[in-house]
Amino acid sequence: MYLAVLFFQSTSANKRRGSTSRSTRTVNPKLGFLGLFGFAGFLGFWTYRVDQAIFPFVFFVFFGFFGFFYEGKMSNTLIDERYKENKMRAQSTANKTALSIIFLQY
């Protein structure tokens, strides 16, 4: 419960800071290398066949850390109209892709 409250407080503080900030947040691009752990998820195919263990599939979550590399490279960039437009276009493309994957699944 405590972690949920901390997460909520952090999220609301970031939203407030994001609306008044004139530059992007600072992120260390080295966090992107944690994405390499995502390849360990492929071990799940072998372990499932051997002893029905599905735990290694959890490592696929680490593929999301590759995004920190690109965000780290864009740290402290001035937020202007062009930046906002590109951000909206990227979010729109990602949402369309996710929605089409969801519909293809059914």
N, CA, C and O of each residue as an XYZ file, in Angstrom:
424
protein
N       0.829     -1.188      0.000
C       0.000      0.000      0.000
C       0.877      1.257      0.000
O       0.590      2.235     -0.690
N       1.949      1.202      0.791
C       2.859      2.342      0.879
C       3.501      2.633     -0.472
O       3.650      3.794     -0.854
N       3.884      1.577     -1.200
C       4.486      1.763     -2.516
C       3.504      2.394     -3.500
O       3.894      3.202     -4.343
N       2.245      2.026     -3.390
C       1.229      2.601     -4.266
C       1.074      4.098     -3.995
O       0.925      4.887     -4.928
N       1.109      4.487     -2.731
C       1.003      5.904     -2.379
C       2.228      6.672     -2.888
O       2.095      7.773     -3.424
N       3.414      6.092     -2.720
C       4.627      6.744     -3.223
C       4.589      6.900     -4.741
O       4.989      7.933     -5.277
N       4.109      5.875     -5.421
C       4.000      5.936     -6.876
C       3.046      7.042     -7.298
O       3.336      7.795     -8.228
N       1.910      7.143     -6.620
C       0.927      8.173     -6.944
C       1.497      9.564     -6.704
O       1.308     10.457     -7.530
N       2.199      9.765     -5.577
C       2.784     11.065     -5.281
C       3.856     11.439     -6.303
O       3.934     12.587     -6.742
N       4.666     10.474     -6.670
C       5.715     10.726     -7.651
C       5.130     11.080     -9.007
O       5.615     11.988     -9.681
N       4.095     10.367     -9.402
C       3.450     10.618    -10.692
C       2.830     12.008    -10.725
O       2.987     12.733    -11.707
N       2.131     12.384     -9.668
C       1.495     13.702     -9.649
C       2.540     14.815     -9.605
O       2.341     15.865    -10.216
N       3.650     14.605     -8.895
C       4.710     15.618     -8.855
C       5.358     15.761    -10.223
O       5.671     16.875    -10.643
N       5.566     14.645    -10.929
C       6.160     14.708    -12.269
C       5.235     15.417    -13.252
O       5.707     16.142    -14.129
N       3.928     15.219    -13.120
C       2.994     15.893    -14.014
C       3.018     17.398    -13.788
O       3.000     18.176    -14.741
N       3.059     17.810    -12.505
C       3.112     19.235    -12.210
C       4.409     19.847    -12.724
O       4.401     20.922    -13.325
N       5.508     19.167    -12.487
C       6.806     19.666    -12.926
C       6.894     19.665    -14.450
O       7.498     20.562    -15.036
N       6.297     18.666    -15.091
C       6.335     18.569    -16.540
C       5.565     19.668    -17.232
O       5.947     20.098    -18.321
N       4.488     20.132    -16.625
C       3.689     21.174    -17.257
C       4.346     22.547    -17.144
O       4.062     23.428    -17.956
N       5.214     22.747    -16.162
C       5.863     24.040    -15.993
C       7.302     24.038    -16.483
O       7.906     25.103    -16.613
N       7.858     22.880    -16.753
C       9.255     22.788    -17.164
C       9.437     23.220    -18.606
O       8.547     23.049    -19.439
N      10.607     23.785    -18.889
C      10.913     24.214    -20.249
C      11.923     23.293    -20.914
O      12.320     23.525    -22.056
N      12.343     22.243    -20.200
C      13.272     21.275    -20.785
C      12.896     19.875    -20.315
O      12.190     19.710    -19.321
N      13.375     18.877    -21.037
C      13.041     17.492    -20.712
C      13.780     17.055    -19.454
O      14.750     17.688    -19.037
N      13.309     15.967    -18.857
C      13.915     15.487    -17.619
C      15.277     14.852    -17.898
O      15.580     14.448    -19.021
N      16.077     14.778    -16.849
C      17.415     14.221    -16.968
C      17.385     12.742    -16.625
O      16.983     12.360    -15.526
N      17.807     11.917    -17.561
C      17.850     10.471    -17.376
C      19.222      9.990    -17.825
O      19.759     10.464    -18.826
N      19.780      9.052    -17.083
C      21.064      8.493    -17.457
C      20.858      7.496    -18.604
O      20.120      6.525    -18.436
N      21.486      7.708    -19.754
C      21.277      6.800    -20.883
C      21.822      5.398    -20.641
O      21.481      4.475    -21.381
N      22.654      5.218    -19.633
C      23.194      3.890    -19.336
C      22.114      2.938    -18.824
O      22.307      1.723    -18.835
N      20.978      3.480    -18.376
C      19.861      2.615    -17.966
C      19.337      1.805    -19.150
O      18.726      0.754    -18.957
N      19.565      2.272    -20.347
C      19.120      1.565    -21.542
C      19.785      0.215    -21.707
O      19.220     -0.683    -22.332
N      20.974      0.059    -21.157
C      21.660     -1.222    -21.271
C      20.979     -2.330    -20.462
O      21.254     -3.510    -20.680
N      20.099     -1.963    -19.534
C      19.319     -2.976    -18.814
C      18.365     -3.709    -19.757
O      17.880     -4.796    -19.441
N      18.105     -3.114    -20.900
C      17.254     -3.766    -21.897
C      17.850     -5.050    -22.425
O      17.128     -5.904    -22.940
N      19.147     -5.196    -22.307
C      19.789     -6.431    -22.769
C      19.333     -7.644    -21.961
O      19.387     -8.772    -22.450
N      18.882     -7.413    -20.718
C      18.353     -8.519    -19.922
C      17.087     -9.104    -20.547
O      16.709    -10.231    -20.230
N      16.435     -8.359    -21.420
C      15.231     -8.850    -22.083
C      15.502    -10.084    -22.923
O      14.613    -10.915    -23.103
N      16.721    -10.216    -23.444
C      17.051    -11.393    -24.238
C      17.053    -12.666    -23.397
O      16.950    -13.765    -23.941
N      17.171    -12.527    -22.063
C      17.101    -13.698    -21.186
C      15.697    -14.314    -21.203
O      15.526    -15.466    -20.805
N      14.707    -13.569    -21.652
C      13.355    -14.098    -21.749
C      13.242    -15.240    -22.736
O      12.353    -16.084    -22.616
N      14.134    -15.274    -23.712
C      14.101    -16.373    -24.672
C      14.486    -17.705    -24.030
O      14.229    -18.764    -24.603
N      15.097    -17.663    -22.850
C      15.390    -18.904    -22.121
C      14.100    -19.614    -21.706
O      14.094    -20.821    -21.463
N      13.016    -18.853    -21.628
C      11.740    -19.435    -21.240
C      11.267    -20.521    -22.181
O      10.615    -21.472    -21.749
N      11.584    -20.399    -23.462
C      11.170    -21.434    -24.399
C      11.865    -22.758    -24.094
O      11.267    -23.826    -24.222
N      13.128    -22.678    -23.692
C      13.874    -23.901    -23.360
C      13.425    -24.474    -22.017
O      13.199    -25.679    -21.910
N      13.291    -23.620    -20.980
C      12.924    -24.126    -19.653
C      11.500    -24.657    -19.623
O      11.205    -25.599    -18.887
N      10.612    -24.063    -20.415
C       9.241    -24.563    -20.423
C       9.188    -25.969    -21.001
O       8.427    -26.813    -20.528
N       9.985    -26.214    -22.011
C      10.013    -27.540    -22.612
C      10.629    -28.569    -21.659
O      10.207    -29.725    -21.630
N      11.638    -28.138    -20.872
C      12.358    -29.064    -20.010
C      11.585    -29.361    -18.730
O      11.330    -30.525    -18.421
N      11.206    -28.315    -17.975
C      10.570    -28.564    -16.676
C       9.312    -27.721    -16.426
O       8.905    -27.545    -15.278
N       8.703    -27.207    -17.483
C       7.447    -26.447    -17.403
C       7.575    -25.167    -16.573
O       6.574    -24.688    -16.041
N       8.780    -24.601    -16.448
C       8.993    -23.345    -15.707
C       8.813    -22.166    -16.662
O       9.442    -22.112    -17.719
N       7.958    -21.235    -16.285
C       7.695    -20.083    -17.145
C       8.354    -18.815    -16.624
O       8.182    -17.752    -17.222
N       9.100    -18.892    -15.532
C       9.715    -17.708    -14.934
C      10.585    -16.900    -15.901
O      10.484    -15.673    -15.888
N      11.430    -17.506    -16.734
C      12.289    -16.689    -17.604
C      11.535    -15.778    -18.574
O      12.113    -14.813    -19.074
N      10.278    -16.055    -18.847
C       9.508    -15.172    -19.730
C       9.351    -13.779    -19.125
O       9.104    -12.815    -19.850
N       9.492    -13.664    -17.810
C       9.375    -12.375    -17.130
C      10.456    -11.411    -17.620
O      10.246    -10.198    -17.602
N      11.585    -11.916    -18.049
C      12.679    -11.061    -18.485
C      12.324    -10.256    -19.741
O      13.009     -9.281    -20.048
N      11.284    -10.636    -20.465
C      10.872     -9.857    -21.630
C      10.476     -8.434    -21.230
O      10.496     -7.530    -22.066
N      10.118     -8.228    -19.963
C       9.756     -6.900    -19.474
C      10.936     -5.937    -19.619
O      10.730     -4.740    -19.822
N      12.157     -6.436    -19.519
C      13.337     -5.582    -19.577
C      13.538     -4.937    -20.950
O      14.308     -3.983    -21.060
N      12.879     -5.422    -21.985
C      13.010     -4.783    -23.294
C      12.560     -3.324    -23.235
O      13.021     -2.504    -24.030
N      11.679     -2.996    -22.317
C      11.224     -1.619    -22.164
C      12.313     -0.659    -21.741
O      12.182      0.548    -21.945
N      13.392     -1.167    -21.154
C      14.464     -0.295    -20.690
C      15.254      0.302    -21.850
O      15.983      1.273    -21.647
N      15.132     -0.246    -23.059
C      15.820      0.344    -24.203
C      15.338      1.774    -24.441
O      16.077      2.590    -24.992
N      14.117      2.085    -24.035
C      13.600      3.438    -24.182
C      14.365      4.460    -23.362
O      14.445      5.627    -23.747
N      14.933      4.038    -22.234
C      15.708      4.960    -21.407
C      16.966      5.435    -22.130
O      17.441      6.542    -21.877
N      17.507      4.617    -23.022
C      18.684      5.041    -23.774
C      18.365      6.270    -24.616
O      19.101      7.256    -24.594
N      17.266      6.205    -25.356
C      16.894      7.321    -26.215
C      16.436      8.527    -25.409
O      16.720      9.666    -25.778
N      15.733      8.283    -24.315
C      15.310      9.396    -23.477
C      16.507     10.062    -22.818
O      16.522     11.279    -22.638
N      17.511      9.270    -22.458
C      18.717      9.832    -21.872
C      19.484     10.690    -22.856
O      20.075     11.702    -22.478
N      19.477     10.288    -24.124
C      20.150     11.085    -25.150
C      19.429     12.412    -25.389
O      20.040     13.376    -25.850
N      18.149     12.461    -25.082
C      17.376     13.687    -25.275
C      17.224     14.488    -23.983
O      16.419     15.418    -23.932
N      17.981     14.147    -22.943
C      17.884     14.851    -21.667
C      18.241     16.325    -21.818
O      19.120     16.698    -22.595
N      17.541     17.139    -21.062
C      17.757     18.590    -21.019
C      17.582     19.262    -22.377
O      18.229     20.271    -22.658
N      16.722     18.716    -23.212
C      16.399     19.336    -24.492
C      15.301     20.370    -24.277
O      14.363     20.139    -23.514
N      15.419     21.490    -24.941
C      14.418     22.537    -24.818
C      13.088     22.061    -25.384
O      13.037     21.527    -26.492
N      12.020     22.251    -24.634
C      10.683     21.871    -25.084
C      10.080     23.052    -25.831
O       9.779     24.084    -25.231
N       9.907     22.901    -27.122
C       9.283     23.928    -27.938
C       8.112     23.313    -28.702
O       7.734     22.166    -28.462
N       7.549     24.085    -29.619
C       6.374     23.602    -30.352
C       6.704     22.389    -31.205
O       5.901     21.461    -31.303
N       7.876     22.388    -31.820
C       8.249     21.260    -32.668
C       8.420     19.990    -31.836
O       8.021     18.906    -32.263
N       9.010     20.121    -30.652
C       9.186     18.973    -29.757
C       7.823     18.398    -29.366
O       7.625     17.183    -29.386
N       6.893     19.276    -29.014
C       5.554     18.827    -28.613
C       4.835     18.145    -29.776
O       4.151     17.139    -29.584
N       4.991     18.691    -30.979
C       4.349     18.085    -32.149
C       4.918     16.698    -32.431
O       4.165     15.763    -32.702
N       6.236     16.559    -32.369
C       6.865     15.256    -32.593
C       6.471     14.254    -31.514
O       6.294     13.069    -31.800
N       6.336     14.720    -30.287
C       5.922     13.836    -29.197
C       4.497     13.332    -29.423
O       4.214     12.149    -29.236
N       3.612     14.229    -29.821
C       2.226     13.826    -30.082
C       2.149     12.854    -31.255
O       1.372     11.900    -31.213
N       2.946     13.082    -32.305
C       2.953     12.189    -33.462
C       3.461     10.801    -33.071
O       2.911      9.790    -33.509
N       4.508     10.753    -32.249
C       5.050      9.469    -31.810
C       4.054      8.720    -30.928
O       3.905      7.505    -31.056
N       3.373      9.439    -30.035
C       2.371      8.796    -29.192
C       1.209      8.279    -30.028
O       0.693      7.192    -29.768
N       0.798      9.041    -31.022
C      -0.299      8.615    -31.895
C       0.072      7.347    -32.660
O      -0.731      6.420    -32.762
N       1.289      7.311    -33.196
C       1.746      6.125    -33.923
C       1.813      4.912    -33.011
O       1.415      3.815    -33.402
N       2.320      5.106    -31.787
C       2.405      3.992    -30.843
C       1.017      3.495    -30.462
O       0.803      2.289    -30.346
N       0.072      4.410    -30.266
C      -1.287      4.002    -29.912
C      -1.963      3.253    -31.056
O      -2.663      2.267    -30.824
N      -1.759      3.716    -32.293
C      -2.342      3.024    -33.447
C      -1.771      1.620    -33.591
O      -2.499      0.671    -33.886
N      -0.469      1.495    -33.381
C       0.177      0.190    -33.481
C      -0.349     -0.755    -32.396
O      -0.668     -1.910    -32.675
N      -0.436     -0.265    -31.174
C      -0.931     -1.107    -30.073
C      -2.380     -1.513    -30.315
O      -2.752     -2.658    -30.061
N      -3.191     -0.595    -30.799
C      -4.591     -0.918    -31.060
C      -4.737     -1.942    -32.165
O      -5.578     -2.837    -32.076
N      -3.925     -1.821    -33.209
C      -4.002     -2.806    -34.290
C      -3.531     -4.177    -33.830
O      -4.061     -5.192    -34.281
N      -2.550     -4.223    -32.945
C      -2.107     -5.517    -32.404
C      -3.209     -6.142    -31.566
O      -3.419     -7.354    -31.611
N      -3.907     -5.320    -30.806
C      -5.007     -5.833    -29.980
C      -6.101     -6.405    -30.871
O      -6.620     -7.486    -30.595
N      -6.458     -5.691    -31.942
C      -7.512     -6.175    -32.830
C      -7.076     -7.402    -33.606
O      -7.894     -8.281    -33.879
N      -5.813     -7.480    -33.964
C      -5.315     -8.678    -34.678
C      -5.315     -9.905    -33.773
O      -5.412    -11.038    -34.244
N      -5.207     -9.670    -32.491
C      -5.181    -10.781    -31.544
C      -6.538    -11.502    -31.507
O      -6.592    -12.714    -31.298
N      -7.609    -10.771    -31.707
C      -8.940    -11.376    -31.650
C      -9.391    -11.628    -33.029
O     -10.493    -12.138    -33.235
